[in-house]
Amino acid sequence: MLNHIHSMLSSLPMARIGLLCLSVLIVIGIIDHSTGSETALALFYLIPVSTAAWYLSRRSALVLAVAAALIWLFMIRQLLETQTTLAQFDGLTGLRNARSFAQACDSVFDLSRRHGHSSALCYIDIDGFKGINDSLGHSMGDRVLRAVGSTLKQRLRASDIGARLGGDEFAILLPETTMAGARSFFTELHAGLIALAISNQWPIGFSIGVAVFPVAPATPDDAIRQADDLMYRMKHSDMNTVLFSEPDLVETDV
């Protein structure tokens, strides 16, 4: 087999061998990119390089070696970017995960504290979601979560931050937002979520707690906890409503 390959390559013009080596290198790069395996295919890059060194010239082999190194480094970069994305975002909804959301909140609150801006954070829980999973199955539950996540993303501004904190619980942070702005945004969002449930005939609702902070809270955990407490107050009373709160003010909107 090796003798046959050697005889074939020896009979080819140098230009064709160079083109063949380059083509093999590109194919290996494409396979490496599609599989995401930066280590399993690393040794295969040596095949076109060593072939060029044997049948062409040292200069040709060097050029291919540099090309192979650039392709391999590009694959490594792509893999790292993919891993970073997976570490920051929820795979089901495409929203941030809880850890990434807390980090983003920390940055927003630092700016709010520095410039004296208010901000609003909401905590959303899907009422009746367990019943969806129990009666219609987890695949339908996932469909509900994806649809809710899509609805949230469609309504977020570029500066807003949305997250799935886990299970059927979501959160949104609106920078530079007063009580009036929070009331307008989340009342419309709640209506949109209800319309989503009705259009799909899903027996669910949405309890939402919205905490507005004229002064940035000490930590993201403090902000999330306050919004979470408001949501649970709704969930254990009327349910499927929105509760807004800021210092010395608490009121409910349906």
C-alpha positions as CSV (number, residue, x, y, z in Angstrom):
1,M,0.0,0.0,0.0
2,L,2.8,2.4,1.0
3,N,4.8,1.4,-2.0
4,H,1.8,2.1,-4.3
5,I,1.3,5.6,-2.8
6,H,5.0,6.3,-3.1
7,S,5.1,5.3,-6.7
8,M,2.0,7.4,-7.5
9,L,3.4,10.5,-5.8
10,S,6.8,10.1,-7.4
11,S,5.2,10.2,-10.8
12,L,3.2,13.3,-10.2
13,P,4.5,16.8,-11.1
14,M,5.6,18.9,-8.1
15,A,2.8,21.4,-8.7
16,R,0.2,18.7,-8.4
17,I,1.8,17.3,-5.3
18,G,1.7,20.7,-3.7
19,L,-1.9,21.2,-4.7
20,L,-2.7,17.7,-3.2
21,C,-1.0,18.5,0.0
22,L,-2.8,21.8,0.3
23,S,-6.2,20.1,-0.4
24,V,-5.5,17.4,2.2
25,L,-4.7,20.1,4.7
26,I,-7.9,22.0,4.0
27,V,-10.0,18.8,4.3
28,I,-8.4,18.0,7.7
29,G,-9.2,21.6,8.8
30,I,-12.8,21.2,7.7
31,I,-13.2,17.9,9.5
32,D,-11.5,19.4,12.6
33,H,-13.9,22.3,12.6
34,S,-17.0,20.1,12.2
35,T,-16.0,17.7,15.0
36,G,-14.6,20.2,17.4
37,S,-11.8,17.8,18.2
38,E,-8.7,20.0,18.6
39,T,-6.5,17.1,19.9
40,A,-7.7,14.0,18.1
41,L,-6.9,15.4,14.6
42,A,-3.8,17.4,15.5
43,L,-1.4,14.7,14.3
44,F,-3.2,14.4,11.0
45,Y,-1.9,17.9,10.1
46,L,1.6,16.4,9.8
47,I,0.6,14.2,6.9
48,P,0.5,16.9,4.2
49,V,3.5,18.7,5.8
50,S,5.7,15.5,5.9
51,T,4.6,14.7,2.3
52,A,5.7,18.1,1.1
53,A,9.0,17.7,3.0
54,W,9.7,14.4,1.3
55,Y,8.5,15.0,-2.3
56,L,8.9,18.7,-2.7
57,S,11.2,21.0,-0.7
58,R,12.0,22.3,2.7
59,R,10.4,25.6,1.8
60,S,7.2,24.0,0.7
61,A,7.0,22.0,3.9
62,L,7.6,25.1,5.9
63,V,4.8,27.0,4.2
64,L,2.4,24.1,4.8
65,A,3.5,23.8,8.4
66,V,2.7,27.5,9.0
67,A,-0.7,27.0,7.2
68,A,-1.4,24.0,9.4
69,A,-0.5,25.8,12.5
70,L,-2.7,28.8,11.6
71,I,-5.7,26.5,10.8
72,W,-5.2,24.5,14.1
73,L,-5.0,27.7,16.1
74,F,-8.2,29.0,14.5
75,M,-9.9,25.7,15.5
76,I,-8.7,26.2,19.1
77,R,-10.0,29.7,19.1
78,Q,-13.4,28.6,17.7
79,L,-13.6,25.8,20.4
80,L,-12.8,28.2,23.2
81,E,-15.4,30.7,22.0
82,T,-18.0,27.8,21.8
83,Q,-17.1,26.7,25.3
84,T,-17.3,30.3,26.6
85,T,-20.8,30.6,25.1
86,L,-21.9,27.3,26.6
87,A,-20.6,28.4,30.0
88,Q,-22.6,31.7,29.9
89,F,-25.8,30.8,28.2
90,D,-28.7,28.4,28.8
91,G,-28.6,25.8,26.1
92,L,-32.4,25.5,25.9
93,T,-33.5,29.1,25.7
94,G,-30.4,31.0,24.6
95,L,-30.7,33.3,27.5
96,R,-27.9,33.9,30.1
97,N,-27.6,31.3,32.8
98,A,-27.7,32.2,36.5
99,R,-24.0,32.7,37.0
100,S,-23.6,34.9,33.9
101,F,-26.7,36.9,34.8
102,A,-25.2,37.7,38.3
103,Q,-21.9,38.8,36.7
104,A,-23.8,41.1,34.2
105,C,-25.9,42.5,37.0
106,D,-22.8,43.3,39.0
107,S,-21.4,45.4,36.1
108,V,-24.7,47.2,35.6
109,F,-25.1,48.0,39.3
110,D,-21.5,49.4,39.4
111,L,-22.4,51.8,36.6
112,S,-25.8,52.7,38.2
113,R,-24.0,53.4,41.4
114,R,-21.4,55.6,39.7
115,H,-23.9,57.6,37.6
116,G,-26.9,57.6,40.0
117,H,-29.2,55.7,37.7
118,S,-32.1,53.6,38.8
119,S,-32.6,50.0,37.5
120,A,-35.3,47.4,37.6
121,L,-35.0,43.6,38.1
122,C,-37.8,41.2,37.7
123,Y,-38.2,37.5,38.6
124,I,-40.6,35.4,36.6
125,D,-42.1,32.0,37.6
126,I,-44.4,30.0,35.3
127,D,-47.6,29.1,37.2
128,G,-48.7,25.6,36.4
129,F,-45.5,24.5,34.7
130,K,-45.2,21.3,36.7
131,G,-48.6,20.3,35.5
132,I,-47.4,20.7,31.9
133,N,-44.5,18.3,32.6
134,D,-46.6,15.8,34.4
135,S,-49.5,15.7,32.0
136,L,-47.9,16.5,28.6
137,G,-44.3,15.3,29.1
138,H,-41.0,17.0,29.4
139,S,-40.7,17.6,25.7
140,M,-43.7,19.8,25.9
141,G,-42.2,21.5,29.0
142,D,-39.1,22.2,27.0
143,R,-41.2,23.7,24.2
144,V,-42.9,26.0,26.7
145,L,-39.5,27.1,28.1
146,R,-38.1,27.8,24.6
147,A,-41.2,29.8,23.7
148,V,-41.1,31.9,26.9
149,G,-37.3,32.5,26.3
150,S,-38.0,33.6,22.8
151,T,-40.7,36.0,23.9
152,L,-38.4,37.5,26.5
153,K,-35.6,37.9,23.9
154,Q,-37.9,39.6,21.4
155,R,-38.8,42.3,23.9
156,L,-35.4,43.0,25.4
157,R,-33.5,46.1,24.3
158,A,-29.8,45.9,23.5
159,S,-28.9,47.0,27.0
160,D,-31.3,44.7,28.8
161,I,-30.2,41.4,30.3
162,G,-32.4,38.3,30.3
163,A,-31.7,34.9,32.0
164,R,-33.1,31.6,32.7
165,L,-32.1,31.0,36.4
166,G,-33.2,27.4,36.4
167,G,-36.3,25.2,35.9
168,D,-39.2,27.5,35.0
169,E,-37.7,30.7,36.6
170,F,-36.5,33.6,34.6
171,A,-35.1,37.1,35.3
172,I,-34.7,40.3,33.5
173,L,-32.6,43.4,34.4
174,L,-33.4,46.8,32.9
175,P,-30.6,49.3,33.3
176,E,-31.5,53.0,33.7
177,T,-35.2,52.3,34.3
178,T,-37.5,54.0,36.7
179,M,-40.7,52.7,38.2
180,A,-42.7,54.2,35.4
181,G,-40.5,52.6,32.8
182,A,-40.6,49.2,34.7
183,R,-44.4,49.4,35.0
184,S,-44.8,49.9,31.2
185,F,-42.3,47.3,30.2
186,F,-43.3,44.5,32.5
187,T,-47.0,45.0,32.2
188,E,-46.7,44.7,28.4
189,L,-44.4,41.7,28.8
190,H,-46.9,40.0,31.1
191,A,-49.7,40.6,28.6
192,G,-47.5,39.1,25.9
193,L,-46.7,36.0,27.9
194,I,-50.4,35.5,28.7
195,A,-51.2,35.8,25.0
196,L,-48.5,33.2,24.3
197,A,-50.1,30.8,26.7
198,I,-53.6,31.4,25.3
199,S,-52.5,31.0,21.7
200,N,-50.9,27.6,22.4
201,Q,-53.7,26.5,24.8
202,W,-51.2,26.0,27.6
203,P,-52.8,26.0,31.1
204,I,-50.2,28.3,32.6
205,G,-49.8,31.7,34.0
206,F,-46.9,34.0,35.0
207,S,-46.2,35.4,38.5
208,I,-43.8,38.3,38.2
209,G,-42.0,40.3,40.9
210,V,-40.4,43.6,39.9
211,A,-38.0,45.4,42.2
212,V,-37.0,48.9,41.2
213,F,-33.8,50.3,42.7
214,P,-33.3,54.1,42.7
215,V,-30.0,53.2,44.4
216,A,-28.1,50.2,43.2
217,P,-28.2,47.2,45.7
218,A,-25.1,46.0,47.4
219,T,-24.9,42.8,45.4
220,P,-26.7,41.1,42.5
221,D,-27.9,38.4,45.0
222,D,-29.6,41.1,47.1
223,A,-31.5,42.4,44.0
224,I,-32.5,38.9,42.8
225,R,-33.6,38.0,46.3
226,Q,-35.9,41.0,46.6
227,A,-37.5,40.4,43.2
228,D,-37.8,36.7,44.1
229,D,-39.6,37.6,47.3
230,L,-42.0,39.7,45.4
231,M,-42.7,36.9,42.9
232,Y,-43.4,34.5,45.7
233,R,-45.8,36.9,47.3
234,M,-47.7,37.0,44.0
235,K,-47.5,33.2,43.6
236,H,-49.0,32.6,47.0
237,S,-51.8,35.1,46.7
238,D,-53.5,36.0,43.4
239,M,-50.9,34.4,41.0
240,N,-50.6,35.3,37.4
241,T,-50.0,39.0,38.2
242,V,-47.2,41.5,38.5
243,L,-46.0,43.0,41.8
244,F,-43.9,46.2,41.6
245,S,-41.9,47.4,44.5
246,E,-39.4,50.1,45.5
247,P,-38.5,51.6,48.9
248,D,-41.7,52.7,50.7
249,L,-43.9,51.7,47.7
250,V,-45.6,48.4,46.9
251,E,-48.4,47.9,44.4
252,T,-49.9,45.3,42.2
253,D,-50.8,45.4,38.5
254,V,-52.8,42.6,36.7
